[in-house]
Amino acid sequence: MTKVCPETEEKTLQEPVLTVSTDVSFASNHFPTYKLGPDNEIVDEPKEDQKGPSVKETVEEESQLLSDQHKRLSVRDLASKFDKKLAAAVSLADEAKLKEVASLEGHVMLKKLRDALEYMRGRTDGQNKEDVEKAISMVEALAVKLTQNEGELIQEKFEVKKLGNFLKQTSEDAKKLVNHEKSFACAEIESARAVVLRLGEAFEEQERSSKASRAQGPDVEKMVEEVQEARQIKRMHHPTKVMGMQHELHGLRSRIQEKYMNSVRLHQEIATIKRAEESKSCPFVLESTQSLGSCLKIRVNAPDNAIDLSNCSIQWYRAACETSRREAISGANQVVYAPEPFDVGRILQADILSNGHKVTVTTNGPINPEAGLQSRIDSLMKKSNSEFSVVISQMNGQDYASRSHVFTVGKTRIKLSRGWITKAREIYSTSMQLCGVRGNIKAPAKALFWQPRKSLTFTLTFESEQERNTAVALARKYAFDCNVTLLGPDD
């Protein structure tokens, strides 16, 4: 709603200068103090007791401002305008009634005139008769025009009535709105007054507390100084006790750390002895070093044991520890498996199903990281793109004979190209997959599986195991920055 603010004009009041009477009383009964400056100029001394307005004066001033603002934002003028328009609509309705009466009288007069002319036409002939007929036609035209005017008058009356009803309803709405705004403004003024009063009370309380704290300030500061001095004296007289407690705590921590390391070593030895005892009776065993960059291989433990691994069903698993839940590695169902960076810090297991009996072989501990891999990744992270020399071993699951290609790992995408020819180039997305090779392929520790998009897969062989692991870890870090997780199929 638009609030109407009445216009105000500022007028300059010219008041005559009154003379001072002899019985006037001044604020002080002595001459003002002043000093003489250079060239005998009078320099008034500044007043010392100049304080700001009190809280009461501030409250009264704020209340007056709120009241003036309420008056300025009133909508009484708008309601009065609606009332004036309503009175004008009523006057228009009265004028329409008068026009209706005048129109009725005109019809009566025209009828009488037409009857008189008809009577005259029957008693005249010749030129006079034609004049009478012309007069009759003119009277009929006037009657038609009067009828048209009556139709317009009826329409105007309807519009005036409609406008009057509208203005009446609008006036009532304006009055309701005036009352609502008035009550709202009064409530706002009361709340503002209450806030100002609370602020005044808070200021007074703060002033009283500050005066009290200033009065007690020297005593409190003196007490603080005495307490600090007493603490310093106490520390000076008992230094050996504090130092002895510190040395004792240091010794306890070192002993606890030593016991913890001994317990971890004992647990590892017990687990190793347990696995060695189990491996004596187990027909299968894992070969190779259990670290990133190696290739784990299952072999038959006893040479006289006639077990053909090609007739056995194998499935590899990864787990956080021996007692935690295992996660099947999709596609890892061969005798060999090359750990990838995702397997670092986890235990690898393989279930071997032979002649209806299932045997599980487990690594001695978590897969260890490759030496120098993290520093290599940190150095490549400073570049925008990292290039690796690869050979395409398979494409869409079929053997593929090719020359050396360039596998480029960027911050937003991966590209496989050879010179100016680009085999694949895709940004990191949920449809992209990247992991170590899990199938039967030559040199699995140097190969990786890459699916840029659906219906297109590559098996790439790198120059070394570290190059393969660096490319996988680097691509996963960049993809994670793009809110994408690069894993293998069904991971």
C-alpha positions, 0 to 999 in steps of 0.5 A: 500500500502507498502511504500518502504524506501531506506536503508541508511548506516551510515559511520563514517567520519574521519576528520583531526584535524585542528590547531587553527590559531592566528587570531581566535575570541573567544566568550568572551574576558575574562577568564572564571569564576570558583571556586576551590573545594576540592584538588584544583579541578576546579568547573565550575559555572552553566550558568544562561542564559540557555533557551530552543529553540525559537518557530521559531527554533522549527517550522523549526525543525518540518518542516525539520522532516516532510520533511525527513519523506515524503522522506522516505515514498516515493514510487519512488523506487517502480515505478522505479522497475516497469519501469525496469521490463517493459524494461525487458519484452520488451527485452524478446519480442525482443528475441522472435521475433529473435527466430521466425526468426531463426525458420523460417530459420530452416524450410527452411533449413530442407526442402532443406535438405529433398529434397536433400535426396529424390533426393539422395534416388531415385538415390541410392540403397542397403545400401546407400539407407537405410542410406538415408532413415534413414537420411530422418527420422531424418530430419522429426523428427527434423522438428517435434521437430522444430514445437514443439519448435515453439508452445512453442515459440508462448506460451512464446511470448503470456505470455511475451506480457501479462506480458508486458501489466500487467507491463505497467498497473502496472507502470502507476498505480504506477505513479498515486499512487506516484503523489497521495501520493506526493500531500497527503504528501505535504498537510499533511506537510502544515497542520502540518506547519500551526498547528505549526505556530498557536501553536507558536502564541498561546505560544507567546500570552500566554507568553505575557499575563502571563507577563502582569498578573504578572505585574498586580498581586500585584494590583489585589490581593490588590483589592481582599483583600480590597473587602473581608475586606469591605464585612466582615465589612458590615456583622459585622455591619448588623447581625440582618437584616440577622438573621431577614430575616432567621427567617421570611423565616422559619416562612413563610415555617412553615405557608405554610406547615401548610396550605397545611396539612389543605387543604389535611385534608379538602379534605379528610373530604369532600371526606369522607362526599361525600362517606358517603352520596353516601353510604346511597343511594348506595345499596352496601358497602365495608367492612374491613380495607382498607390496605394490609393484609385485605380482602375487601368484598362487602355486601348489604347495606340495609337488607330489600333490596332483592338483591342476590349478587350471581346473580350479575356481579362483576369486580374489578379495580385499579386506581392511583386516583379517576379521573385517568384511571382505570385498570381492575384486570383480574380474580377478579370477586368475592364478596371478593378481597384481596389486594396485594403489587401491590395495595399499594398506589392505589384506588380499585373500584368494578363495580356491575351489578344488574338487568341491573343497574351498581353500583360502590363502591370505597375504602375511599382512597389508600390502606395502606401498612402493618406495618413491611412489609418493614423491613421484606423484607430488612432483607430477602434481605440480604440472598441468598434464603428465605423459606416459609411454604405453602400448595398447595390448587389448581394445574392447577385449580383443588383442591389439597389436600397436606401436607406442602411444602417449597416455596423457593424464590431465587435471580434467581429462585423460587422452590416448594418442599417437602423434596427431592421431587421438584414440580417445579423449574424455573428461572425468565422469561417472562412466569412466573406469580405471584400475589395474588389469585383473585378467590373464595378460602378460606382465599384469603389474605393468598393465591397467584397464581403462574405460573412457566411456561405455562400449570402449575399453583399452588394456594399456601396458606401461614401461614399468610397474612404477609408471603404471601405479603413478598413472593410476594414483594421479588420475584418481587424485584429479578425478576426486578433485572433479567429484568423480571416483575412478575405480574398476568394474563393479567396485 
